[in-house]
Amino acid sequence: MSAHRLPGTTWLRELRPDPAPETVLVCFPPGGGSVGAYRQLARRFGAGTAVFGVQYPGRQDRLGDPPVPALTELAGHAATDLLAWPKDVRLAIFGHSMGATVAYETARRVEAGGREVTHLFVSGRPAPVHEEAGRLHEGPDEGLIAELERLSNDPASVRILRDEPGLADLVLPAVRTDYRAVETYRHQTGAPLRTPITALISSSDPTTSTDQAGQWRDFTTADFDLATFEGGHFYLDLPENIKALADSITRALATASPGHSK
């Protein structure tokens, strides 16, 4: 396959081109995030892997697009564009935090559309049966900012939202919409994926325990693996983890085989 056969769309943005990719990795950002969340990671892949990111509405160049407060609706839009790609595309999907659940729901829709997903990587997120108890999306901005500080590798970088109301007005609506999507998500029972799943967690993530991540094994009839990195919720942004994460994904893709049984 050649890179020119994979056009970017409103939802799918090219982050790393490859003239003859063996695999195309599509990355789903965390809540409040954008495709920019994966620019550093995309650069760490070698020849044979093209990388795309999903751009949710309500941020960056999609600031004027109506927000989508449902994870399944986000997944539906992404899956529609992925299913329009040529059938010889070897597709892998990665998502972090909220993006992990959107990635999973997208994989369900891609499989239902008759396409294989080579591998699903779900990072920093409990399995889909988990239901969030919080209602931050219904509360004041202060609560959202405090939560962003709690999860950030550098809380000081988030505090600017308290000091710059104009910036907060730009950033927080998308954050609130995404928290609403996460906090109202309820998994609809269905057949498990035929796609191998790797769950990725970090050693000090307050949002996801090893047991919660391990429950992802129940959502595939194929192989399951669990990998742990040092750091907090956004471990994948730490310089010391970026290459290690890309290498881990590359190794999994080298052996991935859709439908391979447990």
VOBA-1610 file (N, C-alpha, C; in pm, whole numbers, padded with zeros to 5 digits, always signed):
BEGIN
Met+00086-00118+00000Met+00000+00000+00000Met+00089+00123+00000Ser+00040+00235-00049Ser+00120+00357-00054Ser+00050+00468+00020Ala+00131+00561+00073Ala+00077+00663+00162Ala-00026+00751+00095His-00012+00774-00037His-00106+00865-00102His-00246+00807-00109Arg-00259+00677-00080Arg-00391+00614-00082Arg-00464+00634+00050Leu-00400+00698+00145Leu-00462+00718+00276Leu-00480+00868+00300Pro-00584+00925+00246Pro-00603+01070+00262Pro-00644+01106+00405Gly-00597+01220+00451Gly-00647+01273+00577Gly-00790+01321+00560Thr-00861+01327+00669Thr-00999+01375+00668Thr-01017+01473+00784Thr-01138+01522+00801Thr-01166+01608+00916Thr-01133+01537+01046Trp-01154+01407+01048Trp-01133+01329+01170Trp-00996+01265+01177Leu-00936+01232+01064Leu-00809+01158+01061Leu-00698+01246+01007Arg-00591+01265+01087Arg-00482+01353+01049Arg-00350+01275+01046Glu-00277+01291+00938Glu-00149+01221+00925Glu-00044+01283+01017Leu+00019+01199+01098Leu+00125+01243+01188Leu+00262+01192+01145Arg+00265+01075+01084Arg+00390+01021+01033Arg+00363+00949+00901Pro+00406+01009+00789Pro+00388+00941+00661Pro+00489+00828+00644Asp+00456+00734+00560Asp+00549+00628+00524Asp+00520+00590+00379Pro+00622+00580+00294Pro+00597+00556+00152Pro+00535+00420+00123Ala+00561+00322+00209Ala+00505+00188+00189Ala+00481+00124+00325Pro+00382+00172+00399Pro+00362+00123+00536Pro+00313-00021+00542Glu+00374-00097+00632Glu+00321-00230+00659Glu+00197-00221+00748Thr+00195-00120+00836Thr+00085-00099+00929Thr+00055+00049+00941Val-00072+00082+00954Val-00112+00220+00984Val-00169+00221+01126Leu-00103+00296+01214Leu-00146+00308+01353Leu-00228+00435+01369Val-00351+00421+01416Val-00441+00534+01436Val-00457+00558+01585Cys-00425+00681+01630Cys-00418+00713+01772Cys-00533+00804+01815Phe-00599+00767+01924Phe-00711+00843+01978Phe-00667+00919+02102Pro-00680+01053+02104Pro-00631+01134+02216Pro-00712+01113+02344Pro-00651+01151+02456Pro-00724+01149+02584Pro-00824+01264+02590Gly-00905+01266+02695Gly-01002+01373+02713Gly-00935+01510+02716Gly-00995+01605+02644Gly-00939+01739+02635Gly-00824+01752+02540Gly-00780+01639+02481Gly-00663+01638+02396Gly-00694+01650+02248Ser-00588+01656+02170Ser-00598+01670+02025Ser-00493+01581+01960Val-00486+01584+01828Val-00387+01501+01758Val-00245+01536+01801Gly-00224+01660+01846Gly-00092+01702+01888Gly-00036+01619+02002Ala-00125+01550+02075Ala-00080+01467+02188Ala+00013+01356+02143Tyr+00009+01321+02014Tyr+00086+01206+01965Tyr+00198+01242+01869Arg+00228+01370+01852Arg+00333+01408+01757Arg+00469+01351+01796Gln+00504+01360+01924Gln+00632+01309+01968Gln+00639+01156+01954Leu+00533+01088+01991Leu+00529+00942+01980Leu+00541+00900+01833Ala+00470+00968+01744Ala+00470+00932+01602Ala+00611+00936+01544Arg+00691+01030+01590Arg+00828+01045+01537Arg+00919+00929+01576Arg+00879+00852+01674Arg+00965+00745+01725Arg+00948+00613+01650Phe+00854+00607+01558Phe+00836+00483+01483Phe+00930+00480+01363Gly+00971+00360+01327Gly+01061+00344+01213Gly+00987+00314+01085Ala+01063+00282+00982Ala+01007+00251+00851Ala+00907+00137+00862Gly+00799+00151+00789Gly+00697+00047+00786Gly+00573+00081+00865Thr+00579+00188+00944Thr+00462+00228+01023Thr+00424+00372+00992Ala+00305+00392+00940Ala+00247+00526+00925Ala+00159+00551+01047Val+00151+00676+01089Val+00073+00710+01208Val-00025+00822+01176Phe-00150+00801+01214Phe-00254+00903+01204Phe-00308+00930+01344Gly-00359+01050+01365Gly-00426+01085+01488Gly-00569+01125+01459Val-00655+01107+01557Val-00796+01144+01544Val-00816+01282+01605Gln-00875+01372+01529Gln-00903+01506+01578Gln-01051+01517+01615Tyr-01077+01524+01746Tyr-01214+01540+01792Tyr-01261+01683+01763Pro-01392+01704+01751Pro-01442+01841+01730Pro-01431+01925+01858Gly-01435+02057+01840Gly-01437+02148+01954Gly-01301+02188+02004Arg-01195+02166+01925Arg-01060+02203+01967Arg-00973+02234+01845Gln-00872+02313+01867Gln-00775+02351+01764Gln-00847+02395+01636Asp-00815+02335+01523Asp-00876+02378+01397Asp-01020+02332+01382Arg-01071+02258+01482Arg-01212+02218+01482Arg-01288+02288+01596Leu-01234+02401+01639Leu-01293+02474+01751Leu-01439+02511+01724Gly-01471+02540+01600Gly-01607+02581+01567Gly-01702+02467+01540Asp-01652+02343+01538Asp-01740+02229+01513Asp-01816+02191+01640Pro-01942+02153+01627Pro-02022+02118+01746Pro-01957+02005+01825Pro-01951+02017+01956Pro-01892+01911+02038Pro-01976+01784+02032Val-01911+01671+02057Val-01979+01541+02057Val-01964+01481+02196Pro-02071+01484+02276Pro-02060+01441+02416Pro-02090+01292+02438Ala-02065+01208+02337Ala-02088+01064+02352Ala-01973+00987+02289Leu-01911+00898+02366Leu-01797+00823+02316Leu-01834+00737+02196Thr-01953+00681+02198Thr-01994+00595+02087Thr-02015+00676+01959Glu-02057+00799+01972Glu-02074+00882+01853Glu-01938+00922+01796Leu-01842+00954+01883Leu-01706+00980+01836Leu-01653+00859+01760Ala-01674+00741+01817Ala-01628+00617+01754Ala-01694+00595+01619Gly-01821+00628+01610Gly-01892+00609+01484Gly-01834+00694+01372His-01801+00819+01403His-01742+00906+01302His-01605+00854+01259Ala-01523+00816+01355Ala-01389+00766+01322Ala-01397+00638+01240Ala-01486+00547+01281Ala-01498+00420+01210Ala-01544+00440+01066Thr-01633+00534+01043Thr-01680+00561+00907Thr-01563+00597+00816Asp-01474+00684+00865Asp-01359+00724+00783Asp-01260+00609+00767Leu-01239+00530+00871Leu-01146+00418+00861Leu-01197+00312+00764Leu-01326+00288+00764Leu-01384+00189+00673Leu-01379+00234+00528Ala-01359+00364+00505Ala-01347+00416+00369Ala-01206+00398+00312Trp-01109+00364+00397Trp-00973+00340+00350Trp-00968+00211+00267Pro-00867+00196+00180Pro-00855+00073+00100Pro-00850-00051+00188Lys-00903-00159+00137Lys-00918-00280+00217Lys-00785-00348+00248Asp-00677-00310+00177Asp-00549-00374+00205Asp-00472-00305+00317Val-00531-00202+00377Val-00465-00133+00488Val-00461-00224+00611Arg-00343-00244+00663Arg-00326-00321+00788Arg-00339-00220+00902Leu-00452-00222+00968Leu-00490-00118+01063Leu-00466-00161+01206Ala-00400-00075+01284Ala-00387-00092+01429Ala-00440+00034+01495Ile-00490+00021+01616Ile-00555+00132+01685Ile-00497+00146+01825Phe-00470+00271+01863Phe-00418+00303+01996Phe-00503+00414+02057Gly-00530+00404+02187Gly-00599+00512+02255Gly-00554+00523+02399His-00543+00647+02448His-00505+00668+02587His-00619+00733+02664Ser-00643+00685+02786Ser-00745+00740+02875Ser-00882+00735+02806Met-00953+00847+02796Met-01079+00845+02723Met-01062+00785+02585Gly-00949+00816+02522Gly-00922+00767+02388Gly-00918+00616+02378Ala-00884+00548+02489Ala-00882+00402+02487Ala-01023+00346+02468Thr-01119+00405+02536Thr-01257+00358+02521Thr-01310+00391+02383Val-01278+00510+02332Val-01321+00546+02196Val-01255+00452+02096Ala-01128+00420+02117Ala-01058+00327+02028Ala-01124+00190+02027Tyr-01163+00142+02146Tyr-01231+00013+02156Tyr-01365+00015+02082Glu-01444+00120+02104Glu-01573+00129+02037Glu-01555+00142+01885Thr-01447+00208+01844Thr-01418+00218+01701Thr-01382+00081+01645Ala-01299+00007+01717Ala-01263-00128+01672Ala-01386-00217+01657Arg-01481-00205+01748Arg-01607-00282+01736Arg-01676-00250+01605Arg-01681-00122+01571Arg-01752-00080+01450Arg-01676-00117+01324Val-01545-00112+01330Val-01465-00153+01215Val-01483-00303+01189Glu-01477-00382+01296Glu-01501-00526+01278Glu-01641-00553+01225Ala-01740-00482+01279Ala-01878-00501+01232Ala-01892-00462+01085Gly-01805-00372+01038Gly-01806-00331+00898Gly-01732-00426+00807Gly-01683-00536+00863Gly-01619-00639+00782Gly-01470-00624+00766Arg-01408-00541+00846Arg-01264-00519+00837Arg-01193-00573+00960Glu-01070-00616+00942Glu-00990-00662+01054Glu-00912-00547+01115Val-00892-00554+01245Val-00800-00466+01315Val-00684-00552+01361Thr-00563-00516+01323Thr-00447-00597+01354Thr-00420-00604+01503His-00436-00490+01572His-00409-00486+01715His-00476-00363+01775Leu-00524-00378+01898Leu-00582-00267+01973Leu-00498-00244+02098Phe-00449-00121+02114Phe-00371-00082+02232Phe-00455+00013+02316Val-00479-00024+02440Val-00562+00058+02529Val-00477+00100+02648Ser-00460+00230+02666Ser-00365+00283+02763Ser-00434+00367+02869Gly-00397+00344+02996Gly-00443+00430+03104Gly-00594+00438+03120Arg-00661+00323+03103Arg-00807+00325+03111Arg-00858+00188+03156Pro-00949+00184+03255Pro-01011+00056+03292Pro-01091-00003+03176Ala-01119-00131+03186Ala-01198-00200+03083Ala-01337-00135+03072Pro-01404-00155+02959Pro-01530-00084+02932Pro-01644-00106+03031Val-01638-00212+03110Val-01745-00233+03209Val-01737-00131+03322His-01624-00063+03335His-01608+00037+03441His-01700+00156+03416Glu-01768+00199+03520Glu-01855+00316+03512Glu-01803+00423+03607Glu-01781+00543+03553Glu-01730+00653+03633Glu-01838+00701+03731Ala-01799+00717+03856Ala-01893+00762+03958Ala-01903+00914+03964Gly-01799+00983+03919Gly-01795+01129+03930Gly-01886+01199+03832Arg-01910+01326+03860Arg-01990+01410+03770Arg-01921+01546+03755Leu-01793+01542+03722Leu-01718+01666+03706Leu-01775+01753+03595His-01834+01691+03494His-01887+01769+03382His-02006+01856+03423Glu-02067+01825+03537Glu-02180+01905+03586Glu-02136+02012+03686Gly-02010+02011+03725Gly-01962+02102+03828Gly-01894+02226+03773Pro-01834+02305+03860Pro-01769+02430+03820Pro-01636+02404+03749Asp-01586+02508+03682Asp-01456+02498+03614Asp-01346+02459+03711Glu-01354+02508+03834Glu-01251+02478+03933Glu-01230+02328+03949Gly-01339+02252+03947Gly-01328+02108+03961Gly-01256+02043+03844Leu-01283+02092+03723Leu-01215+02039+03605Leu-01066+02071+03610Ile-01035+02195+03649Ile-00893+02235+03656Ile-00820+02152+03761Ala-00883+02131+03874Ala-00821+02053+03981Ala-00795+01910+03934Glu-00886+01853+03858Glu-00867+01717+03807Glu-00754+01713+03705Leu-00746+01813+03619Leu-00636+01818+03524Leu-00502+01829+03596Glu-00498+01907+03703Glu-00376+01918+03783Glu-00340+01785+03847Arg-00440+01715+03897Arg-00417+01587+03964Arg-00353+01485+03870Leu-00391+01488+03744Leu-00344+01388+03649Leu-00220+01431+03573Ser-00189+01559+03573Ser-00080+01611+03491Ser+00057+01572+03546Asn+00152+01553+03455Asn+00291+01534+03496Asn+00350+01662+03555Asp+00295+01776+03514Asp+00342+01908+03559Asp+00221+01994+03595Pro+00170+01981+03718Pro+00050+02057+03758Pro+00063+02207+03735Ala+00184+02260+03744Ala+00203+02404+03724Ala+00161+02447+03585Ser+00172+02357+03487Ser+00136+02392+03350Ser-00014+02407+03333Val-00091+02352+03428Val-00237+02360+03422Val-00289+02482+03497Arg-00213+02528+03595Arg-00260+02637+03680Arg-00283+02767+03603Ile-00222+02778+03486Ile-00242+02897+03404Ile-00388+02917+03368Leu-00466+02808+03370Leu-00608+02819+03339Leu-00682+02901+03444Arg-00628+02907+03566Arg-00688+02989+03670Arg-00653+03137+03651Asp-00534+03160+03595Asp-00485+03297+03582Asp-00522+03363+03450Glu-00556+03281+03351Glu-00588+03332+03217Glu-00730+03290+03178Pro-00831+03369+03216Pro-00970+03332+03186Pro-00996+03310+03037Gly-00928+03389+02953Gly-00948+03374+02809Gly-00903+03238+02761Leu-00791+03192+02813Leu-00741+03059+02776Leu-00834+02950+02828Ala-00881+02968+02951Ala-00974+02871+03008Ala-01102+02862+02925Asp-01148+02976+02874Asp-01269+02977+02792Asp-01250+02898+02662Leu-01126+02892+02614Leu-01098+02816+02492Leu-01082+02666+02521Val-01018+02635+02633Val-00979+02497+02661Val-01088+02416+02731Leu-01153+02476+02831Leu-01239+02399+02919Leu-01368+02347+02856Pro-01428+02414+02757Pro-01548+02355+02698Pro-01524+02215+02640Ala-01412+02194+02572Ala-01382+02061+02519Ala-01356+01963+02631Val-01287+02008+02737Val-01261+01922+02852Val-01393+01880+02916Arg-01483+01974+02933Arg-01612+01944+02995Arg-01692+01845+02909Thr-01693+01867+02779Thr-01764+01776+02689Thr-01707+01635+02698Asp-01574+01626+02702Asp-01512+01494+02709Asp-01540+01425+02842Tyr-01539+01500+02952Tyr-01572+01440+03081Tyr-01718+01394+03083Arg-01804+01470+03019Arg-01943+01425+03009Arg-01951+01294+02932Ala-01876+01284+02823Ala-01877+01162+02743Ala-01828+01042+02824Val-01721+01062+02901Val-01665+00954+02983Val-01758+00917+03098Glu-01812+01018+03165Glu-01892+00993+03285Glu-02031+00939+03255Thr-02077+00952+03132Thr-02208+00899+03095Thr-02199+00772+03010Tyr-02077+00728+02980Tyr-02059+00608+02898Tyr-02104+00483+02973Arg-02182+00400+02904Arg-02223+00271+02957Arg-02202+00167+02848His-02126+00066+02880His-02093-00035+02780His-02215-00116+02741Gln-02234-00133+02612Gln-02342-00217+02560Gln-02285-00355+02530Thr-02340-00457+02596Thr-02288-00592+02581Thr-02296-00640+02436Gly-02193-00707+02393Gly-02190-00762+02258Gly-02078-00865+02248Ala-02057-00917+02129Ala-01952-01015+02108Ala-01816-00952+02134Pro-01723-01027+02194Pro-01588-00973+02212Pro-01519-00952+02078Leu-01419-00869+02078Leu-01342-00844+01957Leu-01266-00970+01914Arg-01235-00975+01786Arg-01144-01079+01735Arg-01001-01026+01731Thr-00983-00904+01776Thr-00856-00832+01769Thr-00772-00855+01894Pro-00643-00885+01881Pro-00556-00889+01999Pro-00555-00754+02071Ile-00552-00757+02203Ile-00551-00635+02283Ile-00427-00633+02372Thr-00360-00518+02375Thr-00257-00492+02474Thr-00303-00377+02561Ala-00310-00400+02692Ala-00342-00294+02787Ala-00211-00237+02841Leu-00199-00105+02841Leu-00079-00036+02885Leu-00114+00049+03007Ile-00042+00031+03115Ile-00068+00108+03235Ile+00063+00162+03291Ser+00051+00250+03389Ser+00170+00305+03453Ser+00167+00274+03603Ser+00282+00287+03665Ser+00299+00242+03803Ser+00228+00329+03905Ser+00200+00456+03868Ser+00139+00549+03965Ser+00018+00621+03907Asp-00063+00548+03831Asp-00182+00608+03770Asp-00300+00596+03867Pro-00355+00710+03914Pro-00467+00702+04008Pro-00599+00661+03942Thr-00601+00651+03809Thr-00727+00621+03741Thr-00745+00475+03704Thr-00635+00399+03702Thr-00643+00262+03650Thr-00551+00169+03727Ser-00608+00067+03789Ser-00528-00032+03860Ser-00491-00147+03767Thr-00397-00228+03811Thr-00357-00345+03733Thr-00476-00439+03712Asp-00556-00459+03816Asp-00674-00546+03804Asp-00773-00490+03702Gln-00797-00359+03706Gln-00890-00298+03610Gln-00839-00313+03467Ala-00710-00292+03449Ala-00653-00306+03315Ala-00659-00452+03270Gly-00639-00544+03363Gly-00643-00685+03329Gly-00779-00733+03279Gln-00884-00661+03317Gln-01019-00700+03272Gln-01039-00682+03122Trp-00947-00608+03058Trp-00957-00595+02911Trp-00946-00731+02842Arg-00886-00830+02908Arg-00870-00962+02844Arg-01006-01024+02813Asp-01111-00981+02884Asp-01244-01038+02860Asp-01310-00980+02735Phe-01245-00884+02670Phe-01307-00816+02557Phe-01248-00857+02422Thr-01174-00967+02424Thr-01121-01022+02298Thr-01117-01174+02305Thr-01136-01237+02190Thr-01116-01381+02179Thr-00974-01411+02133Ala-00897-01307+02105Ala-00759-01323+02060Ala-00663-01304+02177Asp-00537-01282+02147Asp-00436-01270+02252Asp-00453-01142+02332Phe-00407-01148+02456Phe-00409-01032+02545Phe-00274-01019+02613Asp-00229-00896+02628Asp-00104-00870+02698Asp-00121-00746+02784Leu-00040-00736+02889Leu-00044-00622+02979Leu+00099-00572+02998Ala+00120-00442+02976Ala+00253-00384+02990Ala+00245-00267+03086Thr+00349-00253+03170Thr+00353-00147+03271Thr+00474-00057+03250Phe+00450+00074+03261Phe+00556+00174+03249Phe+00563+00254+03379Glu+00677+00315+03404Glu+00693+00400+03521Glu+00628+00536+03494Gly+00563+00592+03598Gly+00506+00724+03584Gly+00361+00729+03626Gly+00300+00847+03603Gly+00162+00869+03639Gly+00069+00848+03521His-00047+00913+03527His-00149+00890+03425His-00097+00923+03285Phe-00020+01030+03273Phe+00034+01067+03142Phe+00180+01023+03128Tyr+00205+00898+03166Tyr+00338+00839+03154Tyr+00392+00847+03011Leu+00303+00838+02913Leu+00345+00834+02773Leu+00400+00967+02723Asp+00384+01074+02800Asp+00442+01204+02762Asp+00582+01223+02818Leu+00625+01136+02907Leu+00758+01150+02967Leu+00864+01111+02865Pro+00967+01193+02846Pro+01070+01164+02746Pro+01128+01024+02758Glu+01147+00977+02881Glu+01208+00846+02900Glu+01116+00731+02861Asn+00987+00759+02841Asn+00893+00652+02805Asn+00853+00652+02659Ile+00874+00761+02588Ile+00820+00772+02452Ile+00879+00665+02360Lys+01011+00652+02359Lys+01073+00552+02272Lys+01037+00411+02317Ala+01036+00389+02448Ala+01002+00256+02499Ala+00860+00217+02459Leu+00767+00313+02461Leu+00629+00285+02420Leu+00622+00252+02272Ala+00691+00334+02189Ala+00692+00307+02045Ala+00753+00170+02015Asp+00859+00135+02086Asp+00922+00005+02065Asp+00829-00109+02106Ser+00757-00089+02217Ser+00663-00191+02263Ser+00552-00214+02161Ile+00499-00105+02106Ile+00395-00115+02004Ile+00449-00184+01879Thr+00569-00145+01838Thr+00630-00203+01718Thr+00649-00353+01733Arg+00695-00397+01850Arg+00712-00541+01872Arg+00579-00615+01864Ala+00475-00556+01923Ala+00343-00620+01919Ala+00292-00628+01776Leu+00313-00524+01698Leu+00267-00521+01560Leu+00342-00625+01474Ala+00465-00651+01511Ala+00546-00748+01434Ala+00492-00890+01446Thr+00422-00916+01555Thr+00371-01052+01579Thr+00219-01059+01574Ala+00153-00941+01558Ala+00006-00937+01566Ala-00056-01018+01454Ser-00161-01086+01491Ser-00236-01166+01396Ser-00382-01165+01436Pro-00471-01089+01365Pro-00611-01082+01403Pro-00674-01222+01410Gly-00751-01240+01517Gly-00823-01366+01532Gly-00742-01477+01594His-00613-01449+01628His-00531-01551+01692His-00586-01580+01832Ser-00615-01704+01859Ser-00687-01739+01982Ser-00597-01732+02103Lys-00662-01719+02219Lys-00591-01713+02346Lys-00522-01846+02375
//
